[in-house]
Amino acid sequence: MGNSLKSDVKSKNSENSVSADPVLKMEGSLDQSFEKMESKNHTEVSYEEIHIDAIPGIGPAVPEELIQAVCEYMEKMAATQRGMVMPRNITNYNCPPLEVLDY
């Protein structure tokens, strides 16, 4: 009975090694096919360098009255929000505009 058990273990080990070989072969073939596909799809892309000079400031100057109105609004919001202001306060319709609007 001990011999038959050993032969069963040997046969199972040999089955495992045989089943592993096709997997390894399959992985190798996948790598090769991927390399072929990659070489077919590989194209050179050229980029043109663009240099942009720095621009001092963004947009026109903001009048002092407008800056003061925004500061007062933010102080009111901070008083009601434990000393904090949030992005939603800037986008709120009650907030004065942050730029001169010419319609």
C-alpha positions as a Markdown table, in Angstrom:
| # | Residue | x | y | z |
|---|---|---|---|---|
| 1 | Met | 0.0 | 0.0 | 0.0 |
| 2 | Gly | 2.9 | 2.3 | 0.7 |
| 3 | Asn | 4.3 | 1.8 | -2.8 |
| 4 | Ser | 1.0 | 2.6 | -4.5 |
| 5 | Leu | 0.7 | 5.8 | -2.5 |
| 6 | Lys | 4.2 | 6.8 | -3.6 |
| 7 | Ser | 3.4 | 6.0 | -7.2 |
| 8 | Asp | 0.2 | 8.2 | -6.9 |
| 9 | Val | 2.2 | 11.1 | -5.6 |
| 10 | Lys | 4.8 | 10.7 | -8.4 |
| 11 | Ser | 2.1 | 10.6 | -11.0 |
| 12 | Lys | 0.4 | 13.7 | -9.6 |
| 13 | Asn | 3.8 | 15.5 | -9.5 |
| 14 | Ser | 4.4 | 14.6 | -13.1 |
| 15 | Glu | 0.9 | 15.8 | -14.1 |
| 16 | Asn | 1.6 | 19.1 | -12.4 |
| 17 | Ser | 4.9 | 19.6 | -14.3 |
| 18 | Val | 3.3 | 18.7 | -17.6 |
| 19 | Ser | 0.4 | 21.1 | -17.0 |
| 20 | Ala | 2.9 | 23.9 | -16.1 |
| 21 | Asp | 4.8 | 23.6 | -19.4 |
| 22 | Pro | 1.9 | 24.7 | -21.7 |
| 23 | Val | 1.3 | 27.7 | -19.4 |
| 24 | Leu | 5.0 | 28.7 | -19.7 |
| 25 | Lys | 4.8 | 28.2 | -23.5 |
| 26 | Met | 1.7 | 30.3 | -23.7 |
| 27 | Glu | 3.2 | 33.1 | -21.7 |
| 28 | Gly | 6.2 | 33.1 | -24.0 |
| 29 | Ser | 4.0 | 33.3 | -27.1 |
| 30 | Leu | 2.0 | 36.1 | -25.5 |
| 31 | Asp | 5.1 | 38.1 | -24.9 |
| 32 | Gln | 6.2 | 37.5 | -28.5 |
| 33 | Ser | 2.9 | 38.5 | -30.0 |
| 34 | Phe | 2.8 | 41.6 | -27.8 |
| 35 | Glu | 6.3 | 42.6 | -29.0 |
| 36 | Lys | 5.1 | 42.2 | -32.6 |
| 37 | Met | 2.0 | 44.2 | -32.0 |
| 38 | Glu | 4.0 | 46.9 | -30.2 |
| 39 | Ser | 6.5 | 47.2 | -33.1 |
| 40 | Lys | 3.6 | 47.5 | -35.6 |
| 41 | Asn | 1.9 | 50.3 | -33.7 |
| 42 | His | 5.1 | 52.2 | -32.8 |
| 43 | Thr | 5.3 | 55.5 | -34.7 |
| 44 | Glu | 7.5 | 58.5 | -34.2 |
| 45 | Val | 5.7 | 61.6 | -33.1 |
| 46 | Ser | 7.4 | 64.9 | -33.5 |
| 47 | Tyr | 6.6 | 67.9 | -31.3 |
| 48 | Glu | 7.3 | 71.5 | -32.0 |
| 49 | Glu | 8.7 | 73.5 | -29.1 |
| 50 | Ile | 6.7 | 76.6 | -28.3 |
| 51 | His | 8.2 | 79.4 | -26.2 |
| 52 | Ile | 5.8 | 81.8 | -24.5 |
| 53 | Asp | 7.1 | 85.0 | -22.8 |
| 54 | Ala | 5.9 | 85.7 | -19.3 |
| 55 | Ile | 3.0 | 88.1 | -19.0 |
| 56 | Pro | 3.1 | 90.3 | -15.9 |
| 57 | Gly | -0.3 | 90.1 | -14.2 |
| 58 | Ile | -3.5 | 88.6 | -15.5 |
| 59 | Gly | -6.1 | 91.0 | -16.9 |
| 60 | Pro | -6.5 | 94.7 | -16.2 |
| 61 | Ala | -6.0 | 96.4 | -12.8 |
| 62 | Val | -8.9 | 96.0 | -10.3 |
| 63 | Pro | -10.3 | 99.2 | -8.8 |
| 64 | Glu | -9.7 | 99.7 | -5.1 |
| 65 | Glu | -13.4 | 100.0 | -4.4 |
| 66 | Leu | -14.0 | 96.5 | -5.8 |
| 67 | Ile | -11.2 | 95.0 | -3.8 |
| 68 | Gln | -12.6 | 96.6 | -0.6 |
| 69 | Ala | -16.1 | 95.3 | -1.4 |
| 70 | Val | -14.8 | 91.7 | -1.8 |
| 71 | Cys | -12.8 | 92.1 | 1.5 |
| 72 | Glu | -15.9 | 93.3 | 3.4 |
| 73 | Tyr | -17.9 | 90.4 | 2.0 |
| 74 | Met | -15.3 | 87.8 | 3.0 |
| 75 | Glu | -15.1 | 89.3 | 6.5 |
| 76 | Lys | -18.9 | 88.9 | 6.9 |
| 77 | Met | -18.7 | 85.3 | 5.6 |
| 78 | Ala | -15.8 | 84.5 | 8.0 |
| 79 | Ala | -17.8 | 85.9 | 10.9 |
| 80 | Thr | -20.6 | 83.4 | 10.2 |
| 81 | Gln | -18.3 | 80.4 | 9.4 |
| 82 | Arg | -16.0 | 80.3 | 12.5 |
| 83 | Gly | -13.4 | 82.6 | 10.9 |
| 84 | Met | -13.1 | 80.6 | 7.6 |
| 85 | Val | -13.9 | 81.4 | 4.0 |
| 86 | Met | -14.4 | 78.8 | 1.4 |
| 87 | Pro | -14.4 | 78.6 | -2.4 |
| 88 | Arg | -18.2 | 78.4 | -2.4 |
| 89 | Asn | -18.2 | 81.9 | -0.9 |
| 90 | Ile | -16.3 | 83.3 | -3.9 |
| 91 | Thr | -18.8 | 81.7 | -6.4 |
| 92 | Asn | -21.8 | 82.7 | -4.4 |
| 93 | Tyr | -24.1 | 85.2 | -6.2 |
| 94 | Asn | -23.8 | 87.6 | -3.2 |
| 95 | Cys | -20.1 | 88.0 | -3.6 |
| 96 | Pro | -19.0 | 91.1 | -5.5 |
| 97 | Pro | -17.4 | 90.5 | -8.9 |
| 98 | Leu | -13.6 | 89.9 | -8.8 |
| 99 | Glu | -13.1 | 91.8 | -12.0 |
| 100 | Val | -14.5 | 94.8 | -13.8 |
| 101 | Leu | -17.4 | 93.6 | -15.9 |
| 102 | Asp | -18.1 | 95.6 | -19.1 |
| 103 | Tyr | -21.3 | 94.3 | -20.7 |
